[in-house]
């Protein structure tokens, strides 16, 4: 994601590290094994975290009509900077139009 890379964040797209059609569980397992934070607008990953009471991986969940990093760059980068300690420990970061909030894992 160029906007994140330009802000100094290391990013890896799922197509770079495995099968692009891999099931969500495999993506989550790979994220835990590699210390990745999952970034998504789909609710599948947050639902999985809630149902399994998992302590990781951290998840950045975008909600609202604009879900591309380029569309919400300022709020996204401010939120990542503000909650980076929580994300390192295991958290769900919800970013919505005009605000962001964090919930510590497990949910």
C-alpha positions in Angstrom: 0.0 0.0 0.0 1.9 3.0 -1.3 0.3 5.5 1.2 1.5 3.4 4.1 4.9 2.8 2.7 5.3 6.5 2.1 4.5 7.1 5.8 7.2 4.6 6.8 5.1 1.6 7.5 6.3 -1.8 6.1 3.5 -3.5 4.2 3.0 -6.9 2.6 0.0 -7.8 0.4 -1.5 -11.3 0.8 -0.6 -12.0 -2.8 3.1 -11.5 -2.0 3.2 -14.1 0.8 0.9 -16.9 -0.3 -2.1 -18.1 -2.2 -4.4 -15.1 -3.0 -7.4 -17.3 -2.6 -6.3 -18.7 0.7 -9.1 -19.1 3.3 -9.3 -16.4 6.0 -8.1 -18.8 8.7 -4.9 -19.4 6.8 -4.4 -15.6 6.4 -4.9 -15.1 10.1 -2.5 -18.0 11.0 0.2 -16.6 8.6 -0.2 -13.1 10.2 0.3 -14.6 13.7 3.3 -16.6 12.7 5.0 -13.6 11.0 3.9 -10.8 13.4 1.7 -9.1 10.7 -1.2 -6.8 11.3 -4.2 -7.7 9.1 -5.7 -4.8 7.3 -9.3 -5.2 5.9 -12.7 -3.7 5.4 -14.4 -7.1 5.4 -16.1 -8.1 8.7 -14.9 -11.7 8.4 -11.7 -11.2 10.2 -13.2 -9.3 13.2 -15.9 -11.9 13.4 -13.3 -14.7 13.5 -11.4 -12.9 16.3 -14.6 -12.5 18.3 -15.7 -16.1 17.9 -12.4 -17.6 18.7 -11.4 -15.2 21.5 -7.9 -15.1 19.8 -5.2 -12.8 21.1 -3.9 -12.2 17.7 -3.2 -11.2 15.0 -4.0 -7.5 15.3 -6.5 -6.2 12.9 -7.1 -2.8 11.3 -10.8 -2.7 10.2 -12.0 0.1 7.9 -15.7 1.0 8.0 -17.6 3.4 5.9 -18.0 4.4 2.3 -14.3 5.1 1.8 -12.2 2.0 2.6 -9.1 2.5 0.4 -6.0 3.7 2.3 -5.5 6.5 -0.2 -9.0 7.8 0.6 -8.5 8.1 4.3 -4.7 8.5 4.5 -4.6 11.1 7.2 -6.9 9.4 9.6 -5.3 6.0 8.9 -1.8 7.2 9.6 -2.8 9.2 12.7 -4.6 6.1 14.0 -1.7 3.7 13.4 0.7 6.2 15.1 -1.7 6.6 18.0 -2.4 3.0 18.6 0.8 1.3 17.5 1.6 0.0 21.0 -1.9 -1.7 21.2 -1.4 -3.2 17.7 1.9 -4.6 18.7 0.3 -6.3 21.8 -2.8 -7.5 20.0 -5.8 -5.3 19.2 -8.7 -4.5 16.9 -8.4 -1.0 15.5 -11.7 0.3 14.0 -11.4 3.3 11.7 -14.6 5.0 10.7 -15.3 8.3 9.1 -14.0 10.9 11.4 -12.8 8.7 14.2 -10.9 5.6 15.3 -11.0 3.4 18.4 -9.2 0.3 19.6 -10.3 -2.8 21.4 -7.6 -5.0 23.1 -7.6 -8.7 22.2 -9.1 -11.1 23.0 -12.6 -9.7 22.2 
